[in-house]
Amino acid sequence: MKMKNIIYVAVLIFLTACGTSANKLSLLSPGMSKESVVDTLGMPESVSAQGGNEVFIYTLSNSWNSPLWNEKYFVYFSNGKVVRYGK
């Protein structure tokens, strides 16, 4: 019984980790604050500036089982709020 619970927790943790994939971009929306984006996607891999906007850069997976499908995604902010996001 104890081993079954351990396996259940391990699977749950694994599935939760998969939730950090590119699918989480659907939770973003224009007007979100930087703090909300970090709460949703985690800390960005890097931050840059482009055309007066601050840009958070993330490498996210499009596949739950293969890191080969990782792609760069960008979240653009103006005045601390999301103005656009995507590849």
DSSP file (Angstrom, degrees, kcal/mol; ACC not computed):
  #  RESIDUE AA STRUCTURE BP1 BP2  ACC     N-H-->O    O-->H-N    N-H-->O    O-->H-N    TCO  KAPPA ALPHA  PHI   PSI    X-CA   Y-CA   Z-CA
    1    1 A M     >        0   0    0      0, 0.0     4,-1.7     0, 0.0     5,-0.1   0.000 360.0 360.0 360.0 -42.5    0.0    0.0    0.0
    2    2 A K  H  >  +     0   0    0      1,-0.2     4,-2.0     2,-0.2     5,-0.1   0.908 360.0  50.6 -65.2 -41.6    2.8    2.4    0.9
    3    3 A M  H  > S+     0   0    0      1,-0.2     4,-2.4     2,-0.2    -1,-0.2   0.873 106.8  55.4 -64.2 -37.0    4.7    1.7   -2.4
    4    4 A K  H  > S+     0   0    0      1,-0.2     4,-2.2     2,-0.2    -1,-0.2   0.896 107.7  49.0 -62.8 -40.0    1.4    2.3   -4.3
    5    5 A N  H  X S+     0   0    0     -4,-1.7     4,-2.4     2,-0.2    -1,-0.2   0.889 109.7  51.7 -66.4 -39.4    1.2    5.8   -2.7
    6    6 A I  H  X S+     0   0    0     -4,-2.0     4,-2.3     2,-0.2    -2,-0.2   0.916 110.9  47.5 -62.8 -43.9    4.8    6.6   -3.5
    7    7 A I  H  X S+     0   0    0     -4,-2.4     4,-2.5     2,-0.2     5,-0.2   0.911 110.6  52.6 -64.0 -42.2    4.2    5.6   -7.2
    8    8 A Y  H  X S+     0   0    0     -4,-2.2     4,-2.3     1,-0.2    -2,-0.2   0.922 110.8  46.6 -59.7 -45.5    1.1    7.7   -7.3
    9    9 A V  H  X S+     0   0    0     -4,-2.4     4,-2.5     2,-0.2    -1,-0.2   0.904 111.2  52.3 -64.5 -41.7    2.9   10.8   -5.9
   10   10 A A  H  X S+     0   0    0     -4,-2.3     4,-2.2     2,-0.2    -2,-0.2   0.910 111.0  46.9 -62.1 -42.8    5.8   10.3   -8.4
   11   11 A V  H  X S+     0   0    0     -4,-2.5     4,-2.6     2,-0.2     5,-0.2   0.907 111.3  52.0 -65.5 -41.5    3.4   10.1  -11.3
   12   12 A L  H  X S+     0   0    0     -4,-2.3     4,-2.1    -5,-0.2    -2,-0.2   0.908 110.2  48.0 -61.5 -43.0    1.5   13.2  -10.1
   13   13 A I  H  X S+     0   0    0     -4,-2.5     4,-2.2     2,-0.2    -1,-0.2   0.912 111.5  51.0 -63.8 -42.7    4.8   15.1   -9.8
   14   14 A F  H  X S+     0   0    0     -4,-2.2     4,-1.5     1,-0.2    -2,-0.2   0.925 111.4  46.8 -60.9 -45.8    5.8   14.0  -13.3
   15   15 A L  H  X S+     0   0    0     -4,-2.6     4,-0.7     1,-0.2    -1,-0.2   0.857 110.4  52.9 -67.5 -34.4    2.5   15.1  -14.8
   16   16 A T  H >< S+     0   0    0     -4,-2.1     3,-0.9     1,-0.2    -1,-0.2   0.898 106.2  53.6 -65.9 -40.2    2.6   18.4  -13.0
   17   17 A A  H >< S+     0   0    0     -4,-2.2     3,-1.6     1,-0.3    -1,-0.2   0.854 102.1  58.9 -62.6 -34.3    6.1   19.0  -14.5
   18   18 A C  H >< S+     0   0    0     -4,-1.5     3,-1.3     1,-0.3    -1,-0.3   0.739  89.8  73.7 -66.1 -21.6    4.7   18.4  -17.9
   19   19 A G  T << S+     0   0    0     -3,-0.9    -1,-0.3    -4,-0.7    -2,-0.2   0.545  78.5  74.9 -69.8  -6.0    2.3   21.3  -17.3
   20   20 A T  T <  S+     0   0    0     -3,-1.6    -1,-0.3    -4,-0.1    41,-0.2   0.247  77.8 111.0 -88.3  14.3    5.2   23.7  -17.8
   21   21 A S  S X  S-     0   0    0     -3,-1.3     3,-2.0    39,-0.2     4,-0.2  -0.058  94.2 -80.7 -79.0-176.0    5.1   23.1  -21.5
   22   22 A A  G >  S+     0   0    0     39,-2.8     3,-1.9     1,-0.3     4,-0.3   0.684 118.6  80.0 -60.6 -18.9    4.0   25.5  -24.2
   23   23 A N  G >  S+     0   0    0     38,-0.4     3,-1.4     1,-0.3    -1,-0.3   0.784  79.4  68.9 -60.2 -25.8    0.4   24.7  -23.4
   24   24 A K  G X  S+     0   0    0     -3,-2.0     3,-1.9     1,-0.3     4,-0.3   0.691  79.0  78.4 -68.6 -16.7    0.6   27.1  -20.5
   25   25 A L  G X  S+     0   0    0     -3,-1.9     3,-1.8     1,-0.3    -1,-0.3   0.810  80.8  68.4 -60.4 -27.4    0.8   30.0  -23.0
   26   26 A S  G <  S+     0   0    0     -3,-1.4    -1,-0.3    -4,-0.3    -2,-0.2   0.674  90.8  62.6 -66.3 -14.6   -2.9   29.6  -23.4
   27   27 A L  G <  S+     0   0    0     -3,-1.9    -1,-0.3    -4,-0.2    -2,-0.2   0.581  88.5  90.5 -84.5 -10.5   -3.2   30.9  -19.8
   28   28 A L    <   +     0   0    0     -3,-1.8    57,-0.1    -4,-0.3     9,-0.0  -0.481  52.7 177.1 -83.3 156.3   -1.6   34.3  -20.8
   29   29 A S    >   -     0   0    0     -2,-0.1     3,-1.8    55,-0.1    53,-0.3  -0.984  39.0 -86.1-153.9 151.8   -3.6   37.3  -21.9
   30   30 A P  T 3  S+     0   0    0      0, 0.0    53,-0.2     0, 0.0     3,-0.1  -0.294 112.7  34.0 -56.9 141.0   -2.9   40.8  -22.9
   31   31 A G  T 3  S+     0   0    0     51,-2.7    52,-0.1     1,-0.3    46,-0.0   0.256  82.6 137.6  95.9 -11.6   -2.8   43.2  -19.9
   32   32 A M    <   -     0   0    0     -3,-1.8    50,-2.6    49,-0.1    -1,-0.3  -0.354  54.2-117.3 -65.0 148.2   -1.3   40.6  -17.5
   33   33 A S  B  >  -A   81   0A   0     48,-0.2     4,-1.9     1,-0.1    48,-0.2  -0.386  21.1-110.9 -79.8 163.3    1.4   41.8  -15.2
   34   34 A K  H  > S+     0   0    0     46,-1.0     4,-2.5     1,-0.2     5,-0.2   0.899 119.6  55.8 -59.4 -40.7    5.0   40.5  -15.2
   35   35 A E  H  > S+     0   0    0      1,-0.2     4,-2.3     2,-0.2    -1,-0.2   0.893 106.4  49.8 -60.7 -40.3    4.4   38.9  -11.8
   36   36 A S  H  > S+     0   0    0      2,-0.2     4,-1.7     1,-0.2    -1,-0.2   0.878 109.8  51.1 -66.6 -37.7    1.4   37.0  -13.2
   37   37 A V  H  X>S+     0   0    0     -4,-1.9     4,-3.5     2,-0.2     5,-0.5   0.929 110.7  48.1 -64.6 -44.5    3.4   35.8  -16.1
   38   38 A V  H  X5S+     0   0    0     -4,-2.5     4,-2.0     1,-0.2    -2,-0.2   0.893 110.1  52.6 -63.7 -39.1    6.1   34.5  -13.8
   39   39 A D  H  <5S+     0   0    0     -4,-2.3    -1,-0.2    -5,-0.2    -2,-0.2   0.860 117.7  38.7 -61.9 -34.3    3.5   32.8  -11.6
   40   40 A T  H  <5S+     0   0    0     -4,-1.7    -2,-0.2    -5,-0.1    -1,-0.2   0.916 134.2  17.1 -83.0 -47.4    2.2   31.1  -14.7
   41   41 A L  H  <5S-     0   0    0     -4,-3.5    -3,-0.2     1,-0.3    -2,-0.2   0.573 101.2-124.6-105.4 -12.9    5.3   30.2  -16.7
   42   42 A G     << -     0   0    0     -4,-2.0    -1,-0.3    -5,-0.5    -2,-0.1  -0.380  57.4 -24.6  91.0-178.5    8.1   30.5  -14.1
   43   43 A M  S    S-     0   0    0     -2,-0.1     2,-0.0     1,-0.1    13,-0.0  -0.429  76.1-110.3 -67.5 140.2   11.2   32.7  -14.3
   44   44 A P        -     0   0    0      0, 0.0    14,-0.2     0, 0.0     3,-0.1  -0.322  13.2-126.8 -69.6 155.3   12.2   33.5  -17.9
   45   45 A E  S    S-     0   0    0     12,-2.2     2,-0.3     1,-0.2    13,-0.2   0.875  90.0 -12.4 -65.8 -38.7   15.3   32.0  -19.4
   46   46 A S  E     -B   57   0A   0     11,-1.4    11,-2.9     2,-0.0     2,-0.4  -0.972  62.0-137.9-156.2 167.3   16.4   35.5  -20.3
   47   47 A V  E     +B   56   0A   0     -2,-0.3     2,-0.3     9,-0.2     9,-0.2  -0.991  27.1 162.9-131.8 137.4   15.1   39.0  -20.5
   48   48 A S  E     -B   55   0A   0      7,-2.5     7,-3.4    -2,-0.4     2,-0.4  -0.856  31.7-115.5-142.5 179.2   15.8   41.5  -23.3
   49   49 A A  E     +B   54   0A   0     -2,-0.3     2,-0.3     5,-0.2     5,-0.2  -0.952  27.4 174.4-121.4 142.8   14.6   44.8  -24.8
   50   50 A Q  E >   -B   53   0A   0      3,-2.8     3,-1.9    -2,-0.4    -2,-0.0  -0.897  68.1 -20.8-151.4 117.7   13.1   45.3  -28.2
   51   51 A G  T 3  S-     0   0    0     -2,-0.3     3,-0.1     1,-0.3    -2,-0.0   0.844 127.1 -47.8  56.0  38.0   11.6   48.4  -29.7
   52   52 A G  T 3  S+     0   0    0      1,-0.3     2,-0.3    26,-0.0    -1,-0.3   0.436 118.3 110.3  83.5  -1.4   10.9   49.9  -26.3
   53   53 A N  E <   -B   50   0A   0     -3,-1.9    -3,-2.8    25,-0.1     2,-0.4  -0.814  67.2-128.6-105.2 147.4    9.3   46.7  -25.0
   54   54 A E  E     -BC  49  77A   0     23,-1.8    23,-3.0    -2,-0.3     2,-0.5  -0.780  27.9-155.6 -87.5 139.0   10.7   44.3  -22.3
   55   55 A V  E     -BC  48  76A   0     -7,-3.4    -7,-2.5    -2,-0.4     2,-0.5  -0.971  10.6-156.9-125.0 123.9   10.8   40.7  -23.6
   56   56 A F  E     -BC  47  75A   0     19,-2.7    19,-2.4    -2,-0.5     2,-0.5  -0.846  16.9-153.6 -92.5 132.6   10.8   37.6  -21.4
   57   57 A I  E     +BC  46  74A   0    -11,-2.9   -12,-2.2    -2,-0.5   -11,-1.4  -0.936  15.1 179.4-114.4 128.1   12.2   34.6  -23.3
   58   58 A Y  E     - C   0  73A   0     15,-2.8    15,-3.0    -2,-0.5     2,-0.6  -0.942  24.2-146.5-124.3 144.7   11.2   31.0  -22.5
   59   59 A T  E     + C   0  72A   0     -2,-0.4     2,-0.3    13,-0.2    13,-0.2  -0.961  33.8 177.0-107.6 113.1   12.2   27.7  -23.9
   60   60 A L  E     - C   0  71A   0     11,-2.5    11,-2.6    -2,-0.6     2,-0.3  -0.859  27.1-119.1-121.9 151.9    9.2   25.5  -23.6
   61   61 A S  E     - C   0  70A   0     -2,-0.3   -39,-2.8   -41,-0.2   -38,-0.4  -0.695  11.1-166.3 -91.8 138.7    8.4   22.0  -24.7
   62   62 A N  S    S+     0   0    0      7,-0.7     2,-0.4    -2,-0.3    -1,-0.1   0.386  79.1  56.0 -96.3   0.0    5.7   21.2  -27.2
   63   63 A S  S >  S-     0   0    0      3,-0.3     3,-0.6     1,-0.1     6,-0.1  -0.998  70.4-145.2-137.8 134.3    5.8   17.5  -26.3
   64   64 A W  T 3  S+     0   0    0     -2,-0.4    -1,-0.1     1,-0.2   -45,-0.0   0.702 101.0  35.0 -69.8 -18.8    5.5   15.8  -22.9
   65   65 A N  T 3  S+     0   0    0      1,-0.2    -1,-0.2   -47,-0.0     3,-0.1   0.353 109.7  58.0-121.5   7.3    8.0   13.1  -23.8
   66   66 A S    X   -     0   0    0     -3,-0.6     3,-1.5     1,-0.1    -3,-0.3  -0.898  47.2-165.4-146.3 114.8   10.7   14.7  -25.9
   67   67 A P  G >  S+     0   0    0      0, 0.0     3,-1.5     0, 0.0    -1,-0.1   0.602  85.0  82.6 -69.0  -8.3   13.0   17.7  -25.3
   68   68 A L  G 3  S+     0   0    0      1,-0.3    -7,-0.0    -3,-0.1    -2,-0.0   0.683  83.8  60.3 -67.9 -16.0   13.7   17.7  -29.0
   69   69 A W  G <  S+     0   0    0     -3,-1.5    -7,-0.7    -6,-0.1    -1,-0.3   0.195  75.1 133.3 -97.2  15.9   10.5   19.7  -29.5
   70   70 A N  E <   -C   61   0A   0     -3,-1.5     2,-0.3    -9,-0.2    -9,-0.2  -0.421  31.7-179.2 -67.9 140.7   11.6   22.6  -27.4
   71   71 A E  E     -C   60   0A   0    -11,-2.6   -11,-2.5    -2,-0.1     2,-0.3  -0.960  29.8-105.5-138.9 157.1   11.0   26.0  -28.9
   72   72 A K  E     -C   59   0A   0     -2,-0.3     2,-0.3   -13,-0.2   -13,-0.2  -0.655  34.1-171.7 -82.4 136.3   11.6   29.6  -27.9
   73   73 A Y  E     -C   58   0A   0    -15,-3.0   -15,-2.8    -2,-0.3     2,-0.4  -0.966   7.2-151.2-127.9 147.6    8.6   31.7  -26.9
   74   74 A F  E     -CD  57  86A   0     12,-3.5    12,-2.2    -2,-0.3     2,-0.5  -0.945   8.4-164.1-125.2 137.9    8.5   35.4  -26.2
   75   75 A V  E     -CD  56  85A   0    -19,-2.4   -19,-2.7    -2,-0.4     2,-0.4  -0.984  16.4-155.0-121.2 118.8    6.3   37.5  -23.9
   76   76 A Y  E     -CD  55  84A   0      8,-3.0     7,-2.9    -2,-0.5     8,-1.2  -0.793   9.1-166.9-100.7 133.8    6.4   41.2  -24.7
   77   77 A F  E     -CD  54  82A   0    -23,-3.0   -23,-1.8    -2,-0.4     2,-0.4  -0.928  11.9-173.2-120.4 142.5    5.6   43.9  -22.1
   78   78 A S  E >  S- D   0  81A   0      3,-2.5     3,-1.5    -2,-0.4   -25,-0.1  -0.991  83.4  -7.8-131.0 126.3    4.9   47.6  -22.3
   79   79 A N  T 3  S-     0   0    0     -2,-0.4     3,-0.1     1,-0.3    -1,-0.1   0.855 131.6 -56.1  54.9  36.9    4.6   49.5  -19.1
   80   80 A G  T 3  S+     0   0    0      1,-0.2   -46,-1.0   -47,-0.1     2,-0.3   0.535 117.2 105.3  79.0   6.8    4.8   46.2  -17.1
   81   81 A K  E <  S-AD  33  78A   0     -3,-1.5    -3,-2.5   -48,-0.2   -48,-0.2  -0.927  77.9-102.0-122.7 146.1    1.8   44.6  -18.9
   82   82 A V  E     + D   0  77A   0    -50,-2.6   -51,-2.7    -2,-0.3    -5,-0.3  -0.428  37.3 170.1 -63.9 130.5    1.7   41.9  -21.6
   83   83 A V  E     -     0   0A   0     -7,-2.9     2,-0.3     1,-0.5    -6,-0.2   0.631  67.1 -15.4-111.7 -27.4    1.1   43.3  -25.1
   84   84 A R  E     - D   0  76A   0     -8,-1.2    -8,-3.0   -55,-0.1    -1,-0.5  -0.971  58.2-172.8-167.0 164.6    1.7   40.1  -27.1
   85   85 A Y  E     + D   0  75A   0     -2,-0.3     2,-0.3   -10,-0.2   -10,-0.2  -0.985  29.8  88.0-160.3 156.8    3.3   36.7  -26.8
   86   86 A G  E       D   0  74A   0    -12,-2.2   -12,-3.5    -2,-0.3    -2,-0.0  -0.954 360.0 360.0 146.7-163.0    4.1   33.7  -28.9
   87   87 A K              0   0    0     -2,-0.3   -15,-0.1   -14,-0.2   -12,-0.1   0.458 360.0 360.0 -75.4 360.0    6.9   32.3  -31.1
